[in-house]
Amino acid sequence: MTEQAPSDGTEGPAVVPDARSGSLEASRRARREADEAFSAFYRATIRPLVGFLINQGASLAVAADIAQDTMTKAYQRWSELRDPRAWAHTVASRALIRTFASVDEDLVGAVPEPTSLLARPDAIAEWEARYDARPMLASLPPRQRQALAWTLAGYTPGDIAELLGLPVDTVRGNLAKARRAAAAYLATKEGQR
């Protein structure tokens, strides 16, 4: 803002807006709107993303770590993302595959500290045991488990094929095999009751 003498004959400075201050305010407003949009995305996506990773075979602790890392990357690239949900699922899925492929063991001497995603780290096994689908998903081969996890997250075979760079027929075939295996697993489980 710059001060100039008033042109109407009165005394005192008149405030004339500076072009830079207008652009600075617009920049702040845009940043605030972007932060609010990301915050809403984070709240709506973080827990389903953790579940998506668990459905692919991750433990709760690994899934929570990967989901949080993915969200950090999403925030850093927020203005570039066209479809943040698909981007987050793709990045998290690839991170999980890298984790599975890694031969490094990350042994801890103590239970991890509580976080908002993992309120009671000592109850991970209890939490995992509550979900009946987890043992069924764990029994599937990795590609079938991946296809089913993406489907449970709300993606179509065409979406999955595009995001993972696979032929649609491959995704559909893995999904069909996963569904047959899931049906057989559930039938066996019903027969045991």
KOLVOBA-93643 format. One record per residue: residue in one letter; x, z, y of N, C-alpha, C, O in turn. Coordinates in pm, whole numbers, plus 50000, padded with zeros to 5 digits. Last residue first. Example, Ala and Ser with C-alpha at 12.3 -4.5 7.8 and 13.67 -1.06 7.14 Angstrom:
<bakols>
S512855070849775513675071449894512905078750003513415080450114A513195078049431512305078049550513205078049670514245084649668
</bakols>
This chain:
<bakols>
R481205105542564480355116542612479345120742513478555129842540Q482475083442473483115096142445482235108042486482495119342446G481065062042575480975064642431481575078142392481205083642288E481935062142836480535065842807480365069342661479615078442626K484525052542793484335065942849482915071042824482715082842795T483975026942703484695036442616484475050542663484255059642582A482775016842933482015017342808482645027142710481945034642643L484925018043113483725026243137482865027443012482295038042986Y486634999242991487085013043012485885022243029485825032942969A485074976143008485464981342876485894995942886485545004042800A484944973543288483704975243210484014981043072483294989843024A487654969743343486954981443399485674984143321485354995643291A488114945543214488844957443169488164970143219488094980043147R486434929143366486194930643222486874943243169486304950743090R487694932043617486304936443599485964938343452485294947943415A490174920643563490094934643604488684940043584488504951343538K489444894243509490074902243403489984917143436489734925343347A488484887443766487584886843649488144895243534487404902643469L490824890343916489664898643946488694898843827488154909443793N492434870643809492854884643799491684894143824491564904543759G490864848143882491164851143741491564865643722491104872143628R490904849844164489624850744091489844854243943489114862343886V493654846244207492984858644249491684860344172491404871244121T493964820444103494744831544048494074844844082493944853643997D492304805644270491984806544127492734818044060492194824543970V493664807244513492374813944500492004815644353491454825944314P497194813744504496074804544485494764812444462494774823044399L498524835644761498304832044621497214821544612496384820444702G499074850144994499764837644968499674833344823500634827944768L497654871945070498774874244979499564861544945500584862044876L495724861045240496574871845288497794874245201498854877945251E494494841445074495144837645201496124848445247497244845345288A493514857144865494444846244838495204842444964496424840444961I491744873645006492884879444934493944868744909495134871144931D489844855245098490624863445193491894868545127492984867745184G488864845944851489494836644945490354843945047491464839545078P487734869444741488874863044676489614853144768490834852244764T487144892145022486704882044925487934876144855489054877644905Y487404927545078487904913845096487384904644986487204908844872G486844954745050485894946245121486344931845144485734924745223A488264971144892488464972945036487614963245118487654963545241L487704960944645487084973744680487224976844829486424984244885T489454939044663488004936844658487254949544696486284948944770W491924951844658491564943944776490054941544779489444941944886A491714963044399491854971744516491484964444645490794969944731L491634939844241490474948844245490534958144366489504960744429A494184929444288492994921444319491764930344331490944928444421Q495784950944191495874946544330494614938744371494044941344477R495084951543922494834963344004494834959544152493994964244229Q496084926443851494644929143838494254941043924493224940843992R498824930543900498094920043973496584922143965495884919744064P499484953443720499604953743867498794943143941498134946544039P496974960343465498254954543508498294953543661497234952943725L495194992043452495244977543472496664972843502497464980343557S495205019343448495355012543319495474997343333495834990543236A494665027043705496045028743657496275021543524497405018043492L491925023243712492795014343790494235015143741494945005043736M491175044843547490835031143509491735021343582492265012043521P492095066943694492685064143562492385049743516493235043343454R490455062343938491925062443939492525059943800493415051343789A487775065843908488295052143908489805051943896490375042043849D487255092943938487185087243804487815073343798488335069343694Y488755116544123488325102644132488425095943996489515093543945R489825141344077488425140344113487895126144111486685124044098A492535138244043491725139943923490235138743953489455135443863E493505137844303493535125544225492635126444104492015116544065W493175164944373492475154544448492395141744366491335135444358E494945177144190493525180644189492695169844257491645165844207A497355166244277496875163244142495375166244130494645158744066I497495177544539497445163144518496875159744380495995151244369A497735202944639496525199744565496395184844536495295179944512D499885206744802499995212344668498785208844581498795211444461P499065196845050499945188644965500075193844824500355186044732R496345197745210496915206845110497805198745015497335194344910A496035176045388495875189845436496485200145340497065210045384L496975148445462497295155845341497255170745374498295177245387L496395139045709495985130945595496145138345463495505134745364S497455158445874496015155845883495525147345766494365148445727T499665177345659499405168245769497905165945775497165171045691P501885202545526500545197145549500505187745669501205189745768E505045193045379504255200945474502895194545495502755182345484P505655189245023505655184545161504775193345249503875200245201V507225213944821506025206144848506065201644994506465209445081A510765210244759509575217944796508415208344821508605196344840G512645192344685512755205744631511505214044656511225223544584V512065159244582511975169544685512025183144618511505185044508L513465127644518513085140744468513065150744583513935150644669D513115097744507513085106344624512575120044579511415123544599E515045073144358514135084344339514245093344459515345096144507D515205038244372515625051044428514575061544400513375059244415V514325014244301514765022844191515235036444241515615045044162S511514996344416512695004244448513045013144329512155018844265A509094986144350510274978744306511564986644328512594983844265F507345003544476507325002644330508604996044278509134999944174T508024997544742508215011144691508255011044538509095017644477R507194971144760508624974244777508934988144723509994990344665I504464975744727505174967744627506674970444637507354971744535L503974989944964503774996444834504514988844724505134995044637A504444970045152505294982045152505174989445018506164994744967R502344952845090503724948345069504684960245067505634960344988S500194969245167500304964545028501734960044998502274963144891A500684972045441500704983745353500884979745207501624986145133V500364945445526501634952345548501754964345454502804966645395T497644941045450498734932645400500074939745410500844940045314H496254960545594496184960345448497324952245387497904956145286A496924952545857497314965845807497284966245654498184971845592W495764927045869497204928645889497664941845829498674942345758A493074933245840493734925145737495254926645747495944927445645R492804948146080492474954045950493184946545838493814952545751P493494930446295494284942546265494034948446127494964953246062D493744900046353492854907146261493584919746215494214919746109R495674895346552494374888646559493344895946473492204897746514L498094913146733497304912546610495954905846632495184909846719E499504917146967499744904646894498774902646778498644891446728S499014942547062498584931247145498724917847074498114908047116W500224958846858498784958346878498324946146956497324939946920R502684965546762502374951246772500924948746810500444937546797Q502704993046759503794986146828503484971446850503964965446946Y500494997846596500465001946737501524994446817501284990046930A501494988646351500324982146413500244985546561499934976846643K503505007046300503864993046323502704985646392502934977346480T501855029246260502875029546365503285015346401503405011846518M500425020946038499725022946165500695023646282500375019046392T502455020845847501765008345881501055009646015501085000346096D503045047945833504075038545879503445025345922503865019346022Q500585056745725501025061345857502095052145915502055048846034A500605043845476499525041245572499945045345713499675038145810I502865055345360502845040945386501765037645490501985029445579D502025082445344503235078545418503205063745455503495060145569A499725080345181499615085645317500825081845402500665078245519A500885070244944499875062445016499735067245160499645059145252V502525091644872503135078644904502155070144985502535063745082A500545111344826501605113544925502255100444968502495098245086L498955099844623498375103144753499455104644860499295099744972S500625072244464500205086344467499665088944608499895081144700A499365039244402500215048544476499715062744457498525065044438G497675020544284498565028244198499485037944270500315044244206Q495735008644428496774999744376497825007344295498765001344244N494245029844513493625020744416494635011044357494425005744248I495995039144706495815047044583495195038344474495565039244357L495555019544899496875020744836496815028844707497495025644609F492875025044961493265011744916494605012344843494765006144738G493115051045065492375048644940492725035244878492845034144756V494495044845300495105053845200494425051745065495095050644962L492535029345423493825023345390494555031845286495175026445194P490465047745469490255036845373491565030045332491695025445218R491965063645662491565069145531491235058145430491675058945316I492435044645879493505052045811493095057245673493825055245577T490245031846012491005024945909491925033645826492185030445710A489035045746218488175038746124488935033546001488325031145897R491225055546363490265064946304489405058146196489085064346094Y492425030946440493135040746357492145049946286492225051846164F490445019646606490875012746484491545022546388491265022446268A490445038546812489215036346733489545029546601489005033046497S493075034746902492645047846854491385046646768491285053046663F493015008346991493845011946876493395025246816493335026746694A491235011347207490895002347096491715005746972491185006046861E492725028847366491415033147316490985024447198490445029547100D494935012647422495125025347351493815030347291493785035447179A493674992147565494344989047439494555001747356494365001547235E492805006647788491815000247701492424996847565491774998547461R495305014147893494355024547853493305018647757492965024947656R496324988947953497024997447856496085008247802496075011147683A494494980448150494624972748025495304981147917494894980547801R495024999848344493694999048286493744991548153493124995648055R497674993448409497355006748353495995006548284495835012448177S497284967748510498144969748394497844983248327497774984148205A495734973348732495174964948626495974966648496495404966848387E497604987948878496374994448834495724986548720495214992348624L499464967848924499874979848852498644987048798498654991848684S498014950049076498444945648943498904957548858498744957548736G497664965849302496504960849229496884956649089496154959248993S500264969649387499504981349342498264977149265497854984149172R501034943749463501674950149348500864961949297500794964149176A499574938549692499274930649572499864937249448499284936449340D498334965749873499524958149836499204950849705498614956849615P495714969550107496194970049969497384960749947497414949449996V496184986850399495994973350345496524973550203497684977250181V494865010650606495515008750476495154995050424493974991850405A495725015650942494745010450845495505008150716496675004150718P496625042951151496975032251059495805028150970494995036550929G495385047251491495655051751354495935040151262495535028851290E492665038251713494035042651685494155046851540493155049751474T490885007551750490955021951729492385025551698493205017051661G490874979851761491104987051885491155002051868491435009051966D490774966751518489514968651589489654976851716488644980551775S493034965151369492754953751457491494955651538491154947051619P495384991551322494054985951305493804974851407494314975451518A498674985951204497814990451314496454984051296496374972351258Q499254992850859499294984050974498404989951082497504997751054E500935002150562500145006350678500344996350790501464991750813T500524992450221501274992050347500354996050460499144993750455M500845000049883500005000050000500895000050124501905007050129
</bakols>
